[in-house]
């Protein structure tokens, strides 16, 4: 399976090594062939803007954790969604927080989806499959 185009990467913004490993394993178990890029905090995530400006391939989707050091996920989301060129990149908030204030803030800042991370690997696999199905088959991009 390939999300849209195999040359378009998926950017995972996650500071927790265990959650990052779980996310990567879940996507690999679904045979998603897109390159997986990783930013381990909000600062690294925002550094990708400069890389895209220099011609690196933009991601087909960004999976964004909220609770991170240096720059939090909501601030990253705000910067991305206010950017004139990169505001159309779909951002899926993938976080442990089920707090209504976080959910509301994420959608107000332009999140395309909000998913609470499951603890069990089997449930995480199911979420990876749904993300793939939605972004590869159902969602239409420009």
N, CA, C and O atoms as CSV, one atom per row, in Angstrom:
chain,resi,resn,atom,element,x,y,z
A,1,UNK,N,N,0.839,-1.188,0.000
A,1,UNK,CA,C,0.000,0.000,0.000
A,1,UNK,C,C,0.875,1.238,0.000
A,1,UNK,O,O,1.953,1.254,0.593
A,2,UNK,N,N,0.403,2.262,-0.665
A,2,UNK,CA,C,1.132,3.514,-0.747
A,2,UNK,C,C,0.141,4.646,-0.524
A,2,UNK,O,O,-0.902,4.695,-1.176
A,3,UNK,N,N,0.455,5.547,0.384
A,3,UNK,CA,C,-0.395,6.709,0.586
A,3,UNK,C,C,-0.149,7.679,-0.555
A,3,UNK,O,O,0.930,8.267,-0.642
A,4,UNK,N,N,-1.133,7.858,-1.435
A,4,UNK,CA,C,-1.073,8.726,-2.608
A,4,UNK,C,C,0.088,8.355,-3.516
A,4,UNK,O,O,-0.114,7.616,-4.479
A,5,UNK,N,N,1.262,8.824,-3.255
A,5,UNK,CA,C,2.402,8.600,-4.111
A,5,UNK,C,C,3.571,8.150,-3.242
A,5,UNK,O,O,3.861,8.757,-2.211
A,6,UNK,N,N,4.238,7.080,-3.670
A,6,UNK,CA,C,5.315,6.513,-2.855
A,6,UNK,C,C,6.442,7.510,-2.602
A,6,UNK,O,O,7.172,7.374,-1.620
A,7,UNK,N,N,6.595,8.501,-3.465
A,7,UNK,CA,C,7.668,9.466,-3.259
A,7,UNK,C,C,7.333,10.482,-2.175
A,7,UNK,O,O,8.221,11.169,-1.669
A,8,UNK,N,N,6.072,10.579,-1.822
A,8,UNK,CA,C,5.663,11.527,-0.783
A,8,UNK,C,C,5.790,10.869,0.586
A,8,UNK,O,O,5.151,9.851,0.852
A,9,UNK,N,N,6.609,11.445,1.446
A,9,UNK,CA,C,6.808,10.831,2.759
A,9,UNK,C,C,5.653,11.109,3.724
A,9,UNK,O,O,4.776,11.933,3.466
A,10,UNK,N,N,5.691,10.407,4.813
A,10,UNK,CA,C,4.823,10.657,5.959
A,10,UNK,C,C,5.739,11.210,7.045
A,10,UNK,O,O,6.759,10.600,7.364
A,11,UNK,N,N,5.385,12.351,7.609
A,11,UNK,CA,C,6.173,12.940,8.681
A,11,UNK,C,C,5.529,12.583,10.015
A,11,UNK,O,O,4.370,12.913,10.266
A,12,UNK,N,N,6.293,11.906,10.868
A,12,UNK,CA,C,5.827,11.549,12.203
A,12,UNK,C,C,6.542,12.461,13.190
A,12,UNK,O,O,7.771,12.469,13.260
A,13,UNK,N,N,5.770,13.226,13.949
A,13,UNK,CA,C,6.337,14.138,14.950
A,13,UNK,C,C,6.003,13.546,16.318
A,13,UNK,O,O,4.875,13.644,16.801
A,14,UNK,N,N,7.013,12.932,16.927
A,14,UNK,CA,C,6.794,12.170,18.159
A,14,UNK,C,C,8.065,12.168,19.001
A,14,UNK,O,O,9.141,11.835,18.502
A,15,UNK,N,N,7.947,12.536,20.261
A,15,UNK,CA,C,9.115,12.576,21.139
A,15,UNK,C,C,9.310,11.298,21.950
A,15,UNK,O,O,10.413,11.046,22.434
A,16,UNK,N,N,8.280,10.498,22.108
A,16,UNK,CA,C,8.365,9.287,22.912
A,16,UNK,C,C,8.886,8.136,22.045
A,16,UNK,O,O,8.215,7.732,21.094
A,17,UNK,N,N,10.080,7.600,22.363
A,17,UNK,CA,C,10.653,6.539,21.529
A,17,UNK,C,C,9.760,5.299,21.411
A,17,UNK,O,O,9.715,4.670,20.354
A,18,UNK,N,N,9.059,4.949,22.473
A,18,UNK,CA,C,8.184,3.775,22.418
A,18,UNK,C,C,6.992,4.020,21.497
A,18,UNK,O,O,6.633,3.152,20.701
A,19,UNK,N,N,6.377,5.199,21.602
A,19,UNK,CA,C,5.252,5.522,20.726
A,19,UNK,C,C,5.702,5.644,19.275
A,19,UNK,O,O,4.976,5.256,18.361
A,20,UNK,N,N,6.899,6.182,19.066
A,20,UNK,CA,C,7.444,6.294,17.717
A,20,UNK,C,C,7.647,4.900,17.116
A,20,UNK,O,O,7.262,4.646,15.975
A,21,UNK,N,N,8.250,4.009,17.889
A,21,UNK,CA,C,8.467,2.647,17.419
A,21,UNK,C,C,7.143,1.952,17.118
A,21,UNK,O,O,7.021,1.259,16.108
A,22,UNK,N,N,6.168,2.131,17.978
A,22,UNK,CA,C,4.845,1.539,17.782
A,22,UNK,C,C,4.210,2.059,16.493
A,22,UNK,O,O,3.627,1.287,15.733
A,23,UNK,N,N,4.322,3.358,16.245
A,23,UNK,CA,C,3.754,3.962,15.041
A,23,UNK,C,C,4.435,3.409,13.789
A,23,UNK,O,O,3.766,3.034,12.826
A,24,UNK,N,N,5.753,3.362,13.808
A,24,UNK,CA,C,6.498,2.859,12.653
A,24,UNK,C,C,6.166,1.392,12.397
A,24,UNK,O,O,5.947,0.997,11.252
A,25,UNK,N,N,6.127,0.589,13.447
A,25,UNK,CA,C,5.798,-0.836,13.279
A,25,UNK,C,C,4.383,-1.024,12.754
A,25,UNK,O,O,4.134,-1.904,11.929
A,26,UNK,N,N,3.451,-0.196,13.233
A,26,UNK,CA,C,2.072,-0.298,12.770
A,26,UNK,C,C,1.969,0.020,11.287
A,26,UNK,O,O,1.262,-0.671,10.553
A,27,UNK,N,N,2.664,1.054,10.838
A,27,UNK,CA,C,2.631,1.389,9.414
A,27,UNK,C,C,3.312,0.316,8.574
A,27,UNK,O,O,2.816,-0.039,7.505
A,28,UNK,N,N,4.442,-0.203,9.043
A,28,UNK,CA,C,5.134,-1.247,8.290
A,28,UNK,C,C,4.285,-2.510,8.207
A,28,UNK,O,O,4.319,-3.212,7.196
A,29,UNK,N,N,3.526,-2.804,9.258
A,29,UNK,CA,C,2.673,-3.999,9.244
A,29,UNK,C,C,1.561,-3.876,8.209
A,29,UNK,O,O,0.992,-4.881,7.782
A,30,UNK,N,N,1.254,-2.650,7.808
A,30,UNK,CA,C,0.232,-2.410,6.783
A,30,UNK,C,C,0.852,-2.293,5.395
A,30,UNK,O,O,0.163,-1.970,4.428
A,31,UNK,N,N,2.154,-2.557,5.298
A,31,UNK,CA,C,2.884,-2.488,4.028
A,31,UNK,C,C,2.771,-1.130,3.354
A,31,UNK,O,O,2.671,-1.042,2.130
A,32,UNK,N,N,2.787,-0.086,4.147
A,32,UNK,CA,C,2.777,1.265,3.601
A,32,UNK,C,C,4.207,1.583,3.175
A,32,UNK,O,O,5.128,1.561,3.992
A,33,UNK,N,N,4.381,1.878,1.896
A,33,UNK,CA,C,5.709,2.036,1.323
A,33,UNK,C,C,6.242,3.462,1.338
A,33,UNK,O,O,7.394,3.687,0.967
A,34,UNK,N,N,5.449,4.411,1.751
A,34,UNK,CA,C,5.923,5.791,1.790
A,34,UNK,C,C,7.105,5.906,2.741
A,34,UNK,O,O,7.124,5.253,3.785
A,35,UNK,N,N,8.099,6.735,2.391
A,35,UNK,CA,C,9.190,6.971,3.341
A,35,UNK,C,C,8.634,7.588,4.626
A,35,UNK,O,O,7.732,8.424,4.581
A,36,UNK,N,N,9.173,7.175,5.755
A,36,UNK,CA,C,8.750,7.722,7.042
A,36,UNK,C,C,9.836,8.662,7.541
A,36,UNK,O,O,10.973,8.250,7.771
A,37,UNK,N,N,9.475,9.924,7.705
A,37,UNK,CA,C,10.377,10.921,8.266
A,37,UNK,C,C,10.007,11.110,9.727
A,37,UNK,O,O,8.845,10.953,10.104
A,38,UNK,N,N,10.994,11.446,10.549
A,38,UNK,CA,C,10.744,11.596,11.979
A,38,UNK,C,C,11.274,12.927,12.476
A,38,UNK,O,O,12.395,13.327,12.159
A,39,UNK,N,N,10.456,13.601,13.254
A,39,UNK,CA,C,10.880,14.770,14.026
A,39,UNK,C,C,10.605,14.419,15.478
A,39,UNK,O,O,9.489,14.026,15.818
A,40,UNK,N,N,11.607,14.556,16.338
A,40,UNK,CA,C,11.469,14.111,17.727
A,40,UNK,C,C,10.988,15.196,18.685
A,40,UNK,O,O,10.840,14.962,19.884
A,41,UNK,N,N,10.746,16.382,18.141
A,41,UNK,CA,C,10.132,17.453,18.930
A,41,UNK,C,C,9.602,18.508,17.952
A,41,UNK,O,O,9.816,18.420,16.743
A,42,UNK,N,N,8.917,19.491,18.499
A,42,UNK,CA,C,8.321,20.522,17.652
A,42,UNK,C,C,9.343,21.354,16.899
A,42,UNK,O,O,9.084,21.805,15.783
A,43,UNK,N,N,10.492,21.556,17.503
A,43,UNK,CA,C,11.545,22.331,16.844
A,43,UNK,C,C,12.029,21.612,15.579
A,43,UNK,O,O,12.199,22.236,14.532
A,44,UNK,N,N,12.249,20.301,15.685
A,44,UNK,CA,C,12.650,19.518,14.514
A,44,UNK,C,C,11.554,19.519,13.451
A,44,UNK,O,O,11.839,19.562,12.254
A,45,UNK,N,N,10.307,19.470,13.896
A,45,UNK,CA,C,9.188,19.479,12.944
A,45,UNK,C,C,9.171,20.772,12.142
A,45,UNK,O,O,9.024,20.744,10.920
A,46,UNK,N,N,9.321,21.899,12.819
A,46,UNK,CA,C,9.294,23.184,12.124
A,46,UNK,C,C,10.516,23.379,11.233
A,46,UNK,O,O,10.461,24.153,10.278
A,47,UNK,N,N,11.614,22.694,11.527
A,47,UNK,CA,C,12.804,22.782,10.678
A,47,UNK,C,C,12.539,22.203,9.287
A,47,UNK,O,O,13.242,22.531,8.331
A,48,UNK,N,N,11.524,21.343,9.175
A,48,UNK,CA,C,11.192,20.791,7.860
A,48,UNK,C,C,10.700,21.875,6.902
A,48,UNK,O,O,10.828,21.720,5.687
A,49,UNK,N,N,10.147,22.954,7.413
A,49,UNK,CA,C,9.682,24.036,6.532
A,49,UNK,C,C,10.836,24.536,5.663
A,49,UNK,O,O,10.666,24.728,4.459
A,50,UNK,N,N,11.995,24.745,6.260
A,50,UNK,CA,C,13.169,25.170,5.501
A,50,UNK,C,C,13.592,24.130,4.473
A,50,UNK,O,O,14.024,24.479,3.375
A,51,UNK,N,N,13.471,22.863,4.822
A,51,UNK,CA,C,13.823,21.791,3.891
A,51,UNK,C,C,12.863,21.769,2.704
A,51,UNK,O,O,13.281,21.580,1.561
A,52,UNK,N,N,11.574,21.964,2.983
A,52,UNK,CA,C,10.599,21.993,1.893
A,52,UNK,C,C,10.832,23.208,0.998
A,52,UNK,O,O,10.686,23.133,-0.222
A,53,UNK,N,N,11.195,24.328,1.625
A,53,UNK,CA,C,11.508,25.527,0.841
A,53,UNK,C,C,12.664,25.277,-0.118
A,53,UNK,O,O,12.724,25.880,-1.190
A,54,UNK,N,N,13.582,24.392,0.261
A,54,UNK,CA,C,14.754,24.085,-0.572
A,54,UNK,C,C,14.485,22.954,-1.559
A,54,UNK,O,O,15.391,22.521,-2.272
A,55,UNK,N,N,13.249,22.477,-1.602
A,55,UNK,CA,C,12.882,21.489,-2.617
A,55,UNK,C,C,12.659,20.076,-2.150
A,55,UNK,O,O,12.301,19.215,-2.954
A,56,UNK,N,N,12.861,19.802,-0.859
A,56,UNK,CA,C,12.569,18.443,-0.391
A,56,UNK,C,C,11.073,18.176,-0.520
A,56,UNK,O,O,10.253,19.086,-0.402
A,57,UNK,N,N,10.736,16.920,-0.763
A,57,UNK,CA,C,9.351,16.516,-0.962
A,57,UNK,C,C,8.519,16.775,0.295
A,57,UNK,O,O,8.903,16.393,1.400
A,58,UNK,N,N,7.374,17.430,0.104
A,58,UNK,CA,C,6.450,17.651,1.218
A,58,UNK,C,C,5.775,16.331,1.575
A,58,UNK,O,O,5.587,15.475,0.711
A,59,UNK,N,N,5.413,16.166,2.835
A,59,UNK,CA,C,4.736,14.927,3.229
A,59,UNK,C,C,3.298,14.879,2.731
A,59,UNK,O,O,2.649,15.906,2.538
A,60,UNK,N,N,2.827,13.665,2.530
A,60,UNK,CA,C,1.438,13.459,2.144
A,60,UNK,C,C,0.529,13.683,3.361
A,60,UNK,O,O,-0.629,14.072,3.214
A,61,UNK,N,N,1.063,13.436,4.550
A,61,UNK,CA,C,0.334,13.652,5.799
A,61,UNK,C,C,1.357,13.799,6.929
A,61,UNK,O,O,2.449,13.233,6.867
A,62,UNK,N,N,0.997,14.554,7.947
A,62,UNK,CA,C,1.826,14.713,9.140
A,62,UNK,C,C,1.065,14.124,10.319
A,62,UNK,O,O,-0.087,14.482,10.564
A,63,UNK,N,N,1.712,13.221,11.048
A,63,UNK,CA,C,1.158,12.681,12.288
A,63,UNK,C,C,1.832,13.430,13.415
A,63,UNK,O,O,3.049,13.350,13.579
A,64,UNK,N,N,1.054,14.155,14.189
A,64,UNK,CA,C,1.596,15.113,15.150
A,64,UNK,C,C,1.163,14.817,16.575
A,64,UNK,O,O,-0.026,14.795,16.891
A,65,UNK,N,N,2.156,14.589,17.431
A,65,UNK,CA,C,1.895,14.458,18.865
A,65,UNK,C,C,1.717,15.863,19.442
A,65,UNK,O,O,2.237,16.825,18.875
A,66,UNK,N,N,1.010,15.998,20.532
A,66,UNK,CA,C,0.803,17.327,21.132
A,66,UNK,C,C,1.791,17.638,22.235
A,66,UNK,O,O,2.346,18.736,22.286
A,67,UNK,N,N,2.013,16.688,23.110
A,67,UNK,CA,C,2.828,16.921,24.312
A,67,UNK,C,C,4.293,16.619,24.022
A,67,UNK,O,O,4.739,15.476,24.126
A,68,UNK,N,N,5.034,17.666,23.655
A,68,UNK,CA,C,6.446,17.497,23.291
A,68,UNK,C,C,7.292,18.593,23.929
A,68,UNK,O,O,6.791,19.662,24.275
A,69,UNK,N,N,8.604,18.304,24.079
A,69,UNK,CA,C,9.510,19.325,24.604
A,69,UNK,C,C,9.825,20.389,23.540
A,69,UNK,O,O,9.521,20.223,22.358
A,70,UNK,N,N,10.426,21.453,23.988
A,70,UNK,CA,C,10.861,22.583,23.161
A,70,UNK,C,C,9.673,23.344,22.585
A,70,UNK,O,O,9.345,24.428,23.069
A,71,UNK,N,N,9.033,22.808,21.578
A,71,UNK,CA,C,7.854,23.441,20.978
A,71,UNK,C,C,6.752,22.386,20.948
A,71,UNK,O,O,6.933,21.303,20.391
A,72,UNK,N,N,5.619,22.708,21.548
A,72,UNK,CA,C,4.512,21.763,21.621
A,72,UNK,C,C,3.798,21.581,20.293
A,72,UNK,O,O,3.935,22.396,19.380
A,73,UNK,N,N,3.038,20.502,20.198
A,73,UNK,CA,C,2.324,20.172,18.978
A,73,UNK,C,C,1.315,21.217,18.537
A,73,UNK,O,O,1.154,21.449,17.338
A,74,UNK,N,N,0.629,21.854,19.485
A,74,UNK,CA,C,-0.352,22.873,19.100
A,74,UNK,C,C,0.327,24.072,18.438
A,74,UNK,O,O,-0.217,24.665,17.506
A,75,UNK,N,N,1.514,24.424,18.924
A,75,UNK,CA,C,2.244,25.531,18.300
A,75,UNK,C,C,2.725,25.140,16.898
A,75,UNK,O,O,2.666,25.947,15.970
A,76,UNK,N,N,3.197,23.911,16.750
A,76,UNK,CA,C,3.606,23.415,15.433
A,76,UNK,C,C,2.419,23.455,14.477
A,76,UNK,O,O,2.536,23.925,13.345
A,77,UNK,N,N,1.294,22.965,14.937
A,77,UNK,CA,C,0.074,22.967,14.127
A,77,UNK,C,C,-0.302,24.383,13.707
A,77,UNK,O,O,-0.654,24.622,12.551
A,78,UNK,N,N,-0.229,25.308,14.635
A,78,UNK,CA,C,-0.568,26.703,14.364
A,78,UNK,C,C,0.342,27.289,13.279
A,78,UNK,O,O,-0.133,27.949,12.355
A,79,UNK,N,N,1.639,27.047,13.395
A,79,UNK,CA,C,2.596,27.563,12.408
A,79,UNK,C,C,2.326,26.957,11.034
A,79,UNK,O,O,2.291,27.672,10.032
A,80,UNK,N,N,2.134,25.633,10.987
A,80,UNK,CA,C,1.891,24.971,9.704
A,80,UNK,C,C,0.620,25.458,9.031
A,80,UNK,O,O,0.611,25.723,7.829
A,81,UNK,N,N,-0.444,25.577,9.795
A,81,UNK,CA,C,-1.731,25.939,9.203
A,81,UNK,C,C,-1.829,27.424,8.846
A,81,UNK,O,O,-2.732,27.831,8.115
A,82,UNK,N,N,-0.905,28.226,9.358
A,82,UNK,CA,C,-0.863,29.642,8.975
A,82,UNK,C,C,0.128,29.893,7.834
A,82,UNK,O,O,0.189,30.999,7.298
A,83,UNK,N,N,0.897,28.878,7.466
A,83,UNK,CA,C,1.891,29.031,6.416
A,83,UNK,C,C,1.182,29.079,5.050
A,83,UNK,O,O,0.349,28.219,4.762
A,84,UNK,N,N,1.503,30.069,4.213
A,84,UNK,CA,C,0.790,30.206,2.941
A,84,UNK,C,C,0.952,29.031,1.984
A,84,UNK,O,O,0.052,28.762,1.189
A,85,UNK,N,N,2.070,28.332,2.043
A,85,UNK,CA,C,2.298,27.229,1.112
A,85,UNK,C,C,2.007,25.863,1.716
A,85,UNK,O,O,1.540,24.968,1.011
A,86,UNK,N,N,2.272,25.685,3.001
A,86,UNK,CA,C,2.188,24.357,3.597
A,86,UNK,C,C,0.920,24.131,4.415
A,86,UNK,O,O,0.770,23.090,5.054
A,87,UNK,N,N,0.023,25.087,4.396
A,87,UNK,CA,C,-1.212,24.981,5.179
A,87,UNK,C,C,-2.135,23.870,4.677
A,87,UNK,O,O,-3.038,23.442,5.395
A,88,UNK,N,N,-1.913,23.407,3.455
A,88,UNK,CA,C,-2.783,22.355,2.911
A,88,UNK,C,C,-2.301,20.946,3.231
A,88,UNK,O,O,-2.998,19.977,2.928
A,89,UNK,N,N,-1.130,20.810,3.835
A,89,UNK,CA,C,-0.660,19.474,4.219
A,89,UNK,C,C,-1.583,18.960,5.326
A,89,UNK,O,O,-1.731,19.619,6.356
A,90,UNK,N,N,-2.197,17.808,5.134
A,90,UNK,CA,C,-3.076,17.273,6.178
A,90,UNK,C,C,-2.288,16.952,7.446
A,90,UNK,O,O,-1.210,16.361,7.393
A,91,UNK,N,N,-2.848,17.353,8.581
A,91,UNK,CA,C,-2.226,17.082,9.871
A,91,UNK,C,C,-3.191,16.258,10.718
A,91,UNK,O,O,-4.306,16.685,11.016
A,92,UNK,N,N,-2.735,15.074,11.095
A,92,UNK,CA,C,-3.498,14.201,11.977
A,92,UNK,C,C,-2.836,14.269,13.341
A,92,UNK,O,O,-1.685,13.865,13.501
A,93,UNK,N,N,-3.560,14.778,14.318
A,93,UNK,CA,C,-3.045,14.790,15.680
A,93,UNK,C,C,-3.186,13.366,16.205
A,93,UNK,O,O,-4.281,12.805,16.232
A,94,UNK,N,N,-2.066,12.796,16.620
A,94,UNK,CA,C,-2.018,11.430,17.143
A,94,UNK,C,C,-1.347,11.533,18.504
A,94,UNK,O,O,-0.123,11.618,18.603
A,95,UNK,N,N,-2.167,11.524,19.555
A,95,UNK,CA,C,-1.679,11.867,20.884
A,95,UNK,C,C,-2.348,11.024,21.955
A,95,UNK,O,O,-3.359,10.369,21.702
A,96,UNK,N,N,-1.781,11.045,23.147
A,96,UNK,CA,C,-2.387,10.329,24.268
A,96,UNK,C,C,-3.481,11.146,24.941
A,96,UNK,O,O,-4.270,10.603,25.715
A,97,UNK,N,N,-3.537,12.432,24.660
A,97,UNK,CA,C,-4.494,13.309,25.331
A,97,UNK,C,C,-5.899,13.159,24.766
A,97,UNK,O,O,-6.127,13.303,23.565
A,98,UNK,N,N,-6.828,12.867,25.659
A,98,UNK,CA,C,-8.239,12.860,25.277
A,98,UNK,C,C,-8.972,14.032,25.924
A,98,UNK,O,O,-10.201,14.049,25.996
A,99,UNK,N,N,-8.195,15.015,26.395
A,99,UNK,CA,C,-8.763,16.198,27.038
A,99,UNK,C,C,-9.545,17.025,26.011
A,99,UNK,O,O,-9.049,17.303,24.918
A,100,UNK,N,N,-10.745,17.406,26.369
A,100,UNK,CA,C,-11.584,18.162,25.431
A,100,UNK,C,C,-10.952,19.498,25.051
A,100,UNK,O,O,-11.151,19.972,23.932
A,101,UNK,N,N,-10.200,20.112,25.954
A,101,UNK,CA,C,-9.541,21.379,25.638
A,101,UNK,C,C,-8.486,21.181,24.552
A,101,UNK,O,O,-8.328,22.041,23.685
A,102,UNK,N,N,-7.758,20.056,24.587
A,102,UNK,CA,C,-6.766,19.770,23.552
A,102,UNK,C,C,-7.437,19.488,22.213
A,102,UNK,O,O,-6.988,19.971,21.174
A,103,UNK,N,N,-8.504,18.712,22.243
A,103,UNK,CA,C,-9.230,18.388,21.014
A,103,UNK,C,C,-9.768,19.664,20.380
A,103,UNK,O,O,-9.605,19.881,19.179
A,104,UNK,N,N,-10.406,20.504,21.181
A,104,UNK,CA,C,-10.970,21.758,20.672
A,104,UNK,C,C,-9.865,22.658,20.120
A,104,UNK,O,O,-10.013,23.218,19.034
A,105,UNK,N,N,-8.767,22.802,20.851
A,105,UNK,CA,C,-7.659,23.652,20.402
A,105,UNK,C,C,-7.076,23.152,19.089
A,105,UNK,O,O,-6.777,23.940,18.192
A,106,UNK,N,N,-6.917,21.846,18.982
A,106,UNK,CA,C,-6.343,21.274,17.757
A,106,UNK,C,C,-7.224,21.578,16.548
A,106,UNK,O,O,-6.726,21.987,15.499
A,107,UNK,N,N,-8.523,21.380,16.696
A,107,UNK,CA,C,-9.414,21.661,15.569
A,107,UNK,C,C,-9.496,23.160,15.271
A,107,UNK,O,O,-9.591,23.556,14.109
A,108,UNK,N,N,-9.461,23.982,16.298
A,108,UNK,CA,C,-9.468,25.429,16.069
A,108,UNK,C,C,-8.223,25.886,15.311
A,108,UNK,O,O,-8.271,26.854,14.553
A,109,UNK,N,N,-7.121,25.192,15.517
A,109,UNK,CA,C,-5.863,25.553,14.846
A,109,UNK,C,C,-5.724,24.893,13.473
A,109,UNK,O,O,-4.732,25.118,12.779
A,110,UNK,N,N,-6.697,24.091,13.080
A,110,UNK,CA,C,-6.705,23.541,11.729
A,110,UNK,C,C,-6.374,22.075,11.578
A,110,UNK,O,O,-6.127,21.621,10.460
A,111,UNK,N,N,-6.360,21.310,12.667
A,111,UNK,CA,C,-6.105,19.872,12.546
A,111,UNK,C,C,-7.136,19.247,11.615
A,111,UNK,O,O,-8.308,19.621,11.632
A,112,UNK,N,N,-6.693,18.297,10.808
A,112,UNK,CA,C,-7.600,17.603,9.898
A,112,UNK,C,C,-8.260,16.413,10.568
A,112,UNK,O,O,-9.322,15.960,10.139
A,113,UNK,N,N,-7.627,15.904,11.626
A,113,UNK,CA,C,-8.167,14.774,12.362
A,113,UNK,C,C,-7.500,14.735,13.734
A,113,UNK,O,O,-6.399,15.255,13.913
A,114,UNK,N,N,-8.171,14.119,14.693
A,114,UNK,CA,C,-7.642,13.995,16.050
A,114,UNK,C,C,-7.872,12.563,16.489
A,114,UNK,O,O,-9.012,12.107,16.576
A,115,UNK,N,N,-6.782,11.849,16.768
A,115,UNK,CA,C,-6.869,10.451,17.167
A,115,UNK,C,C,-6.125,10.271,18.482
A,115,UNK,O,O,-4.983,10.707,18.628
A,116,UNK,N,N,-6.783,9.625,19.436
A,116,UNK,CA,C,-6.137,9.302,20.706
A,116,UNK,C,C,-5.422,7.969,20.529
A,116,UNK,O,O,-6.017,6.980,20.103
A,117,UNK,N,N,-4.129,7.962,20.865
A,117,UNK,CA,C,-3.309,6.762,20.697
A,117,UNK,C,C,-3.823,5.634,21.583
A,117,UNK,O,O,-4.039,5.821,22.781
A,118,UNK,N,N,-4.015,4.473,20.989
A,118,UNK,CA,C,-4.361,3.317,21.824
A,118,UNK,C,C,-3.095,2.736,22.460
A,118,UNK,O,O,-1.989,2.946,21.964
A,119,UNK,N,N,-3.269,2.018,23.539
A,119,UNK,CA,C,-2.138,1.413,24.233
A,119,UNK,C,C,-1.760,0.081,23.601
A,119,UNK,O,O,-0.576,-0.242,23.512
A,120,UNK,N,N,-2.733,-0.688,23.166
A,120,UNK,CA,C,-2.488,-2.025,22.629
A,120,UNK,C,C,-2.029,-1.962,21.179
A,120,UNK,O,O,-2.567,-1.194,20.382
A,121,UNK,N,N,-1.030,-2.775,20.842
A,121,UNK,CA,C,-0.484,-2.781,19.489
A,121,UNK,C,C,-1.541,-3.154,18.454
A,121,UNK,O,O,-1.582,-2.558,17.377
A,122,UNK,N,N,-2.393,-4.124,18.759
A,122,UNK,CA,C,-3.438,-4.540,17.823
A,122,UNK,C,C,-4.369,-3.391,17.464
A,122,UNK,O,O,-4.769,-3.244,16.309
A,123,UNK,N,N,-4.707,-2.588,18.448
A,123,UNK,CA,C,-5.569,-1.427,18.179
A,123,UNK,C,C,-4.803,-0.362,17.401
A,123,UNK,O,O,-5.383,0.349,16.581
A,124,UNK,N,N,-3.513,-0.252,17.656
A,124,UNK,CA,C,-2.688,0.703,16.931
A,124,UNK,C,C,-2.600,0.300,15.458
A,124,UNK,O,O,-2.609,1.157,14.574
A,125,UNK,N,N,-2.515,-1.006,15.200
A,125,UNK,CA,C,-2.506,-1.523,13.823
A,125,UNK,C,C,-3.806,-1.120,13.127
A,125,UNK,O,O,-3.791,-0.678,11.978
A,126,UNK,N,N,-4.921,-1.275,13.827
A,126,UNK,CA,C,-6.218,-0.917,13.237
A,126,UNK,C,C,-6.263,0.568,12.884
A,126,UNK,O,O,-6.804,0.944,11.844
A,127,UNK,N,N,-5.702,1.404,13.737
A,127,UNK,CA,C,-5.670,2.845,13.458
A,127,UNK,C,C,-4.777,3.131,12.255
A,127,UNK,O,O,-5.129,3.953,11.408
A,128,UNK,N,N,-3.629,2.467,12.168
A,128,UNK,CA,C,-2.746,2.653,11.012
A,128,UNK,C,C,-3.470,2.274,9.723
A,128,UNK,O,O,-3.335,2.955,8.706
A,129,UNK,N,N,-4.233,1.192,9.769
A,129,UNK,CA,C,-4.991,0.755,8.596
A,129,UNK,C,C,-6.041,1.796,8.207
A,129,UNK,O,O,-6.225,2.089,7.025
A,130,UNK,N,N,-6.721,2.347,9.199
A,130,UNK,CA,C,-7.739,3.371,8.917
A,130,UNK,C,C,-7.110,4.650,8.366
A,130,UNK,O,O,-7.657,5.270,7.454
A,131,UNK,N,N,-5.958,5.043,8.922
A,131,UNK,CA,C,-5.267,6.232,8.411
A,131,UNK,C,C,-4.877,5.995,6.958
A,131,UNK,O,O,-5.070,6.869,6.112
A,132,UNK,N,N,-4.332,4.825,6.667
A,132,UNK,CA,C,-3.954,4.489,5.295
A,132,UNK,C,C,-5.164,4.525,4.380
A,132,UNK,O,O,-5.119,5.147,3.319
A,133,UNK,N,N,-6.238,3.871,4.775
A,133,UNK,CA,C,-7.444,3.820,3.953
A,133,UNK,C,C,-7.963,5.221,3.668
A,133,UNK,O,O,-8.296,5.549,2.530
A,134,UNK,N,N,-8.030,6.033,4.695
A,134,UNK,CA,C,-8.568,7.383,4.505
A,134,UNK,C,C,-7.684,8.222,3.596
A,134,UNK,O,O,-8.169,8.782,2.613
A,135,UNK,N,N,-6.384,8.320,3.908
A,135,UNK,CA,C,-5.511,9.223,3.157
A,135,UNK,C,C,-5.151,8.677,1.788
A,135,UNK,O,O,-4.825,9.455,0.891
A,136,UNK,N,N,-5.198,7.349,1.594
A,136,UNK,CA,C,-4.827,6.783,0.302
A,136,UNK,C,C,-6.023,6.621,-0.624
A,136,UNK,O,O,-5.903,6.834,-1.830
A,137,UNK,N,N,-7.174,6.249,-0.078
A,137,UNK,CA,C,-8.310,5.905,-0.918
A,137,UNK,C,C,-9.425,6.958,-0.878
A,137,UNK,O,O,-9.918,7.380,-1.924
A,138,UNK,N,N,-9.809,7.370,0.295
A,138,UNK,CA,C,-10.995,8.203,0.441
A,138,UNK,C,C,-10.708,9.679,0.197
A,138,UNK,O,O,-11.421,10.331,-0.566
A,139,UNK,N,N,-9.682,10.205,0.830
A,139,UNK,CA,C,-9.374,11.634,0.753
A,139,UNK,C,C,-8.849,12.005,-0.626
A,139,UNK,O,O,-8.052,11.269,-1.208
A,140,UNK,N,N,-9.284,13.121,-1.141
A,140,UNK,CA,C,-8.801,13.645,-2.418
A,140,UNK,C,C,-7.885,14.833,-2.122
A,140,UNK,O,O,-8.209,15.688,-1.297
A,141,UNK,N,N,-6.744,14.878,-2.802
A,141,UNK,CA,C,-5.788,15.950,-2.589
A,141,UNK,C,C,-5.659,16.817,-3.828
A,141,UNK,O,O,-6.082,16.457,-4.927
A,142,UNK,N,N,-5.049,17.986,-3.598
A,142,UNK,CA,C,-4.834,18.893,-4.723
A,142,UNK,C,C,-3.448,18.710,-5.296
A,142,UNK,O,O,-3.081,19.390,-6.254
